[in-house]
Every structure is written in structure tokens, then in C-alpha cells.
Amino acid sequence: MDMVMKLGAESPVVIFTKSTCCISHSIETLIRGFGANPKVYELDKLVLNGEMEKALVELLGCKSTSVPAVFIGEEFVGGSNEIMSLNVRGKLKQLLLKANAIWI
């Protein structure tokens, strides 16, 4: 899990995803729409993907890897439901600003 947390802290916005996940693509597009430039790790293309998936399962507390897994400002925010909820409530932009992922 240390590796996931370290990678999650290396950029203001980090998204763990799979290249075939359309929901992950939608979340990435939403975040980019605010002007942020997230660091994206596609688990199915990483050399250590099994290790990374195991760490994400541990972090998420579920039986299988749920993507996307989004970190904003070095903190794990959650998956698509949490990101969409923040956006609907008008709080996603505030979170991105606080993390210095966007400036306006």
C-alpha cells in the first residue's frame, strides 16, 4: 500500500484506472475539464499491476479493484461515485483549487 500512497502523492491529482474502463475515462475527462492535468496510472499496463491492484483493494476495503481510484491533494478521495457527488455539490472545483491542481 505504501507504493500506492507514494504514487498518489506525486501529483496534485492522481487517477488509478484501467485502459478499458469507460467510467475512468469519464472521470479523467471531468477533472481535465476543470483545467487539471492528472497523473494517470493504467493498472493493466503497469509492470507491477498485481501488486498495485492488491494495494488498492486493501485501501478501498473491497474484494476486487474498483477503478477509478482518485487521489486529490495527496489524499484518497474515492471512486467515480465520490467524484461525481463532489462535482454535483460544487465541491470538486474547490478540492482541485485547494490541491493546487488548478488556479482559477
N, C-alpha and C positions, 0 to 999 in steps of 0.2 A: 504494500500500500504506500510505502514511502516514495516509490518511483512515481506513482500517480499523483501524489500530493506535490512532489517536486516539479513535475511537468505542469501541473495545474497552476503553479505559482510563477511560471516563467514568462507569462504574458498577461496583460490585463484581462483578456478573455481567452479561455481555452475550451475547446469542444472535443470530446472523445466521441467518435462516431464510427460507422461502418459505411463503406463506399456505396453499398446497395440500399441504404436506409433513406427513403424519401422524406420522412419526418425530420431526420437530422439535417438534410439539405434545406428544408423549410426553415428550421430554427437558425441555421447559419445565415440564410438569406435575410431573415428578420433582423438579426443582430447587425449584419453588414448594412442593412437599410438605415440604421442609425448613424452610420459612418465608422463603426468599429471594424477593426481588422483582426478577427480572432485567429489564434493558432489552432489548427485543426489536425487532430491525430486520427487517422482512419485505422482502426484496430485490425481490420482484415489485411492491411498492407504492412503492418509492423512486424519486424523480426521476432520480437518478444510478445506477440499478441496474446498467447495463452496466459502468460504471467500478468500482463496488463488487464486482461479480462477478469482474471481471478481477483485481482486487487479491486477492480471496480465493483464486482459482485459483493465483495466484503464491505466496501464503502457504502454501497447502495442498500445493503441488507436484503438482497433478494436472491432467488435461485439461479437466475441467468443474467447475463449482461444486458442492461437496459440502456439503449442509446437513443438520443444523445445524452451525454453526461456533461454538464456545463459548469465551468468554474468562472467566476467573475470576481476580480479583485482578490485573487488568491484563496477564495472560499468556494467550496462546493455549493452551488445553488440548487441543482437538481436536474431534472429531465425536461422533456417538452411540456408537460403539464404545468410545471412550476414557471417555466419561462413564459408560456402563453398567459398564465394567470397574472404574472408581473406586468406583462405588456397591456393586458386588458384594464388593469387597475392603474395604469400610468406610472408604474414604478420601475419598469425595466430601464428606461432612459436615465432615471435618477441613479440607479445602480451602476450603469455604464459610466456616467459622469463621475461618480464617487471613485470608481476604479481607474480613472484617467484613461479610459478606453476611447472616450470621445470628449470633445471640448466645447461643443455648442449645445 
